[in-house]
Amino acid sequence: MTVFRPVAGIVTAIAAGLATNLFGSARAGANGAALAGVAQRGAGLVDSERSRNVDDHVNEHAHGHDHGHAHDAPATQTDADGSARPGGSAIEAASRIVRYSFELLDDIAWWLVLGIVLSAVAEVAVPTDLLQGDWGSGAASMLLMLILSIPLYTCASSSTPMAATLVLKGLSPGAALVFLLAGPATNISSLVVLLKVLGRRAVAVYLAAVVIMTLAAGFALNALYRAWGLDSCVTFGTAGEFVPNSVKVAGAALLMVLLVVSMFRTRVPDEWIWLRDGVARLTGIFVTPRRLASAGAALAALFLI
């Protein structure tokens, strides 16, 4: 599953870009790569937050403006004779790697917490036999995951624990792969921007390519599991058995602390604000940070009890 997911994501992204160039409108031809960049979210090949910049790039290219991209230049270090030496020391390189890892955690912290919470709720609330039979392993399960994932914004990182939980409840690995690929690649916010910039035909071709490729990847993965005699309910989660329980508990505690720190230092995602405002309009209840903290403390106390 870990190997198949990025491979399927790469193939889906390339297919979406090629299909848009070949069958989309003329103005979409120059932006097929941008649509492929959106599709890369399905494999988690690009960061969930930073990949949203694809929308901005699509908008800029669609208007035909020349613009430069200011990318971070590699660090340089000056020798004794005053000449610049690229790369810097190993310590500087390591510090940049660590700094970037924390920036990456800041980008996905909110969504990763949401995915962990939702997977925990599904683990408790979803009956074990709910996804048995055709609804868990047949074509119907893949179509159901496809229908659920297309309109939703699903972060590639946060969807992973959710998909693992559904597989342990009886969902086939192929259907879980469809959810992992299609959700991040087809959310409403990206589609609205792409419709305005590239037109209906290009977006229709893009969606068709994503649907066909994700379903094909799902059937192929299920075929591999059957050919090799693998049981996903047995294999999923077994990697944790190689790690001592004390290390797992310590790692979970450290991750929790880092996620809380990241959530305090980053802004709330726009999708969460939109959802909060929608709930406020429907119910008249406006969620403030203080109310949210109080509700979280009350829920924690309830869970402990």
JOGIKA-V780771 format. One record per pair of residues at least 24 apart in sequence whose C-alpha atoms are under 7 Angstrom apart, sorted by the first residue. I is the first residue (numbers start at 0). J is the second residue. D is the distance in Angstrom with one decimal. If there is no record, write none. Layout:
# JOGIKA-V780771
i=I j=J d=D
i=I j=J d=D
This chain:
# JOGIKA-V780771
i=4 j=42 d=6.0
i=4 j=176 d=7.0
i=5 j=42 d=5.0
i=5 j=44 d=6.9
i=7 j=216 d=6.2
i=8 j=39 d=6.0
i=8 j=41 d=6.0
i=8 j=42 d=4.4
i=8 j=180 d=6.6
i=9 j=39 d=6.7
i=11 j=38 d=6.9
i=11 j=209 d=6.3
i=11 j=212 d=5.6
i=12 j=36 d=6.8
i=12 j=38 d=5.0
i=12 j=39 d=5.6
i=14 j=208 d=6.6
i=15 j=205 d=5.4
i=15 j=208 d=5.3
i=15 j=209 d=6.3
i=18 j=204 d=6.6
i=18 j=205 d=6.9
i=18 j=208 d=6.8
i=19 j=201 d=5.8
i=19 j=204 d=5.9
i=19 j=205 d=5.9
i=22 j=204 d=6.9
i=23 j=200 d=5.8
i=23 j=201 d=4.3
i=23 j=204 d=6.3
i=24 j=200 d=6.4
i=24 j=201 d=5.9
i=26 j=197 d=6.4
i=27 j=197 d=5.3
i=27 j=201 d=6.0
i=30 j=57 d=6.7
i=33 j=57 d=6.2
i=37 j=184 d=5.5
i=38 j=184 d=4.4
i=39 j=184 d=6.8
i=40 j=155 d=6.2
i=40 j=183 d=5.0
i=40 j=184 d=5.4
i=41 j=155 d=6.2
i=41 j=179 d=5.9
i=41 j=180 d=3.7
i=41 j=181 d=5.8
i=41 j=182 d=6.5
i=41 j=183 d=4.7
i=41 j=184 d=5.0
i=42 j=155 d=6.9
i=42 j=180 d=5.7
i=43 j=155 d=5.0
i=43 j=156 d=6.8
i=47 j=107 d=6.8
i=47 j=154 d=5.8
i=47 j=155 d=6.5
i=48 j=106 d=5.6
i=48 j=107 d=7.0
i=54 j=189 d=6.6
i=54 j=192 d=6.6
i=58 j=196 d=6.3
i=61 j=196 d=6.4
i=105 j=261 d=5.1
i=105 j=265 d=6.6
i=108 j=258 d=5.5
i=108 j=261 d=6.2
i=108 j=262 d=6.2
i=109 j=262 d=6.2
i=110 j=154 d=6.3
i=110 j=157 d=5.4
i=111 j=156 d=6.1
i=111 j=157 d=4.4
i=113 j=157 d=6.6
i=114 j=157 d=4.1
i=114 j=158 d=5.9
i=114 j=160 d=6.3
i=114 j=161 d=6.0
i=115 j=157 d=6.9
i=115 j=160 d=6.2
i=117 j=161 d=6.7
i=118 j=160 d=6.0
i=118 j=161 d=4.5
i=118 j=164 d=5.9
i=122 j=164 d=6.2
i=127 j=168 d=5.1
i=130 j=168 d=6.4
i=130 j=169 d=5.0
i=130 j=170 d=5.6
i=131 j=169 d=5.5
i=135 j=169 d=5.7
i=135 j=170 d=4.2
i=135 j=171 d=5.7
i=136 j=170 d=6.0
i=136 j=171 d=4.7
i=140 j=174 d=5.9
i=141 j=174 d=4.4
i=141 j=177 d=6.4
i=141 j=214 d=6.9
i=144 j=174 d=6.4
i=144 j=177 d=6.5
i=144 j=178 d=5.4
i=145 j=177 d=6.3
i=145 j=178 d=6.3
i=145 j=181 d=6.6
i=148 j=178 d=5.9
i=148 j=181 d=6.1
i=148 j=182 d=4.3
i=149 j=181 d=6.2
i=149 j=182 d=5.5
i=149 j=185 d=5.1
i=149 j=186 d=5.9
i=150 j=185 d=6.8
i=150 j=186 d=5.3
i=150 j=187 d=5.4
i=151 j=182 d=6.4
i=151 j=186 d=5.1
i=151 j=187 d=6.5
i=152 j=182 d=6.4
i=152 j=183 d=6.1
i=152 j=186 d=4.6
i=152 j=187 d=6.9
i=153 j=182 d=5.1
i=153 j=183 d=4.9
i=154 j=183 d=5.7
i=155 j=179 d=6.7
i=155 j=183 d=5.8
i=166 j=231 d=7.0
i=166 j=232 d=6.6
i=167 j=232 d=5.0
i=172 j=220 d=6.9
i=172 j=221 d=6.3
i=172 j=231 d=6.8
i=173 j=217 d=3.7
i=173 j=218 d=5.9
i=173 j=220 d=5.4
i=173 j=221 d=5.2
i=174 j=217 d=5.9
i=176 j=217 d=5.9
i=177 j=213 d=5.4
i=177 j=214 d=6.3
i=177 j=217 d=5.8
i=180 j=213 d=6.5
i=181 j=209 d=6.9
i=181 j=213 d=6.7
